[in-house]
């Protein structure tokens, strides 16, 4: 810290920025908070640039990156900035809370089994200590805050009755619209055009002139205009299209197929107003297919970036996103990533994050009807006494991903909004007979209807998992309660992960106390710049083939 304190002698805001970056590169677990300080410093520098004429600059503020890389101070100031810099340096020092070493303490949980979900308040802690590794600064646009990501399914509007107006947009940074599919030649297509772009909702006119979209995609575009931090990505793939039908195997296997696929992704963004693409390939079956996935992602990234540059030119470099210094959209690219070692060992984890903004780790479906004994489906840790109860665990998977080179703050922890049931069983690790009924498919219950009448909820602190059990019917259901989800929120913070993801929105409760999403977001800092990542969406699609997308939905703002 001594070298950092010496920066105050230089009397320059740009020197302060260098100090903050230096701390951020060494502060590891608290890197996220430091980046917020950097954002504040950058805002202050812009204010200096605009309001204080006595600051004589030898380089523009836009050269900050070069300055940091060179470790030199290239600004001179005629006015005294000593007090100004000291305030920020003191703030940085307090965040790291050290003089000679940098680190944070870990804690253990004091939570106990509960049959009632807690209300929003102080979050419970994870049930064991975690030693977070230092996180390198990302190569993609810096993340300020946590991501809150959730899947919206285009079939949810039917029996489930889950329409776009029910989405808690204030608690989300990204919606993954599920699912798009692809043809053999790589052309990406919508999978339910009536749900996606034809259904008329309240306020939609039947007399609009021209070629227009309606359906869920229009409603989500309108939500983007009302909530500028909400990004909507088209999620392509899913279990049925990529595992059962293996649609992604073909186009990913050749340069021509990958180029066609990527070009079609850009076309979907252009036509329907998406903010990016999510790839859900379940799963590459060998290292060769893992390399093909990486090549596909690189091609998508390259073509999306090229389209972003084109948009910047066509819109006259309009700063539509609202991000300081950004004159073009940044289209988001993410993937759904497996938690099974037999699947992720086929992925080039040492290079996979390069084209990606973040990775949605599917931290669920660890156990189910395919197993011989009842098991936990979304546990944080392995069981020492009952290994068969926890065939997988989140902690080990994240260890493997980060050790392989994935930055922790690019890993978004996926959580279930549903439970998996086992019937006629005496407990975890024991045989069962059948999975019983469910809301929409056998053995799967929406979180919002759990626990079922007669069942009692429990929290297993050792494995970091919750469940319910009905002794009369001998039915066990493995799922996240609010209490367990909040423990996972603490785990996200301790390991400096990138945020939380949920499959899928229709399973959550819509009351503040009972909503898993609301509780987790609250524990991550709340739906504000202090908690969630702030990266405004993009609204200008001047070359869409649809009139209302191209014109910015003029009749429904």
Phi, psi and omega in degrees: 000340182301315180297326181290319178300325181297340180298333182296336179294333186285341176059040181219134179299326182292328176295325177297319179301317178301319179299316181297318179295320178301314178296316182301324182288344183243355187270352172049260187300335181257020185302325183297315180295322178299320181296328175295323176296320179299319179299317179296321179296317180297320176299317180295321178297320178295323178296317177301316182300323185270326193253338185251099183292343182278000174276111180264113185264137172265342175222155178287162178301330180297348180268014181305317182302314179297321179299314181298319180294324183276346182058036179233157179257119185243015175247143172237144186238136175272336182262156182282120177245017184302311183294320181301312182291325182297321180301313182290322179296321177297320179297316179297317181298321180293324180296313179287333176057037180214165171244312185251347179217161184233132178174176177224150178282158173251167183219168178241161186278151172242013182290153179228166179306142184216142175258003179230129176295141178286160175274172180295132180180216179291129185286144171290160182262158174301156190277001175208162182290149178231136178253091182292141177272152175304140184252126177290151176296135184289157178273338177281175178308135187300137178272128177244095182102179185267151174271142174236109193238137178212147177274134170247124183263138182286347175270351182292343182286348185274253185300323181288336181065027182262100183258165185303331181292347180268355182289130179282071189299332181292341181256010183235146170257332182219135169250129176259111186275113188249135352231153162268164179230178176221151176275174182299327181277001178100353180295125180274137183226153169287155186252350177208086188296330179294312178293320188286311191221006183245323183303132178267125176262172178304131182097345178279131180270146173268000185246014179297142178271142175096192182258117188227159172257151175229219174065196183296327183290325175294316182298322179288328174296320177294322177297323177299322183288332178273339183227091191290351177266002182268121175252140179243121180249143172277120176268122185250126176121240186092170186302310186296312186284330185253335180261306180291312185260346174054042183292333185277342184302315186297297183296331180288344188274353182223152177302320181295317179296319180293320178296318179296317180299312182296318179298323179290326174300315178297321178298321178295319176299312183298315187280323191248003174077030176284159176259004180159193187227141171241129180255123180240080180263112183244091359215157168305131190269352180202168181301330177297316177291329175298319176295322179295323175299314180299316179297321178296315179297320178296321179292319177298314179301314182298316182287325176294319179295322178296320178293323177299318178295321178297318178297321180300321179288317185288335180262010179068034181057035177296130181277063186293330183289336180082002179276133183306128175076002183260123185246011179210157178291152167247107180281134189275142175230125179222168174225158166270124187247143184281155175257352178276127184299325179296340178265313184283346175290347176273354183264142176281073187300334181290345181230355191296328187284347185311304181276357189261147170277320177198166183238124178268102181281121182282087184273049183204176184061034177287336180213152181183203186297345180278351183264159180277335180231160179290137181217167175285142183256352184207039186282149178284320189230164176280155175271131179285323185271340184220075182302327180289346177283338184227075181299334176224165173206146186296318186301314181294322180296314180295323174303313182296318181296313184289322178296330179282347176123359178283122176300135183302324183282003169261356180265118177257121186280117178278138180229152180273144169252039181202165177238151175253131188256151172226128183250159180055052179225151178266358176150184181296141181082000182252155178298159177220167178228098180085170180240358176076196181278189177191177177295308187232341174212156186303132173080003182237122181243136173299142176306324187294345179253007182256149358284154177289156181305131179095347181266154178242137179273146179224155174238122177264104185290330182295313184265351181067061183206155178235162182192172172232153180217134177250109183294329182290317181263354183053045179252125179247133178234124179263121182196167175274125166274174175300319180300316180291320179298324179288327173297321177294327176298319176295323178297318177303316181291318182296324182265005178057041178285171186276352180143202184231149176227151179227139165248124336232171196303324187293345182277348185278159171279156183256009175260148187300316183291325185264348182286124176295315181300313182298318181293316180295314179299319178300317181288338176275001177123353178092164182282065180211179180294343176283339182244291184278150174305138175246110178214095186305149180284180180246137186241353187258114179230071190291347181246021173296146176283352181257131187299314185288330174292314181297324183269359178080029177051059188296336184265000185229020181283000000 
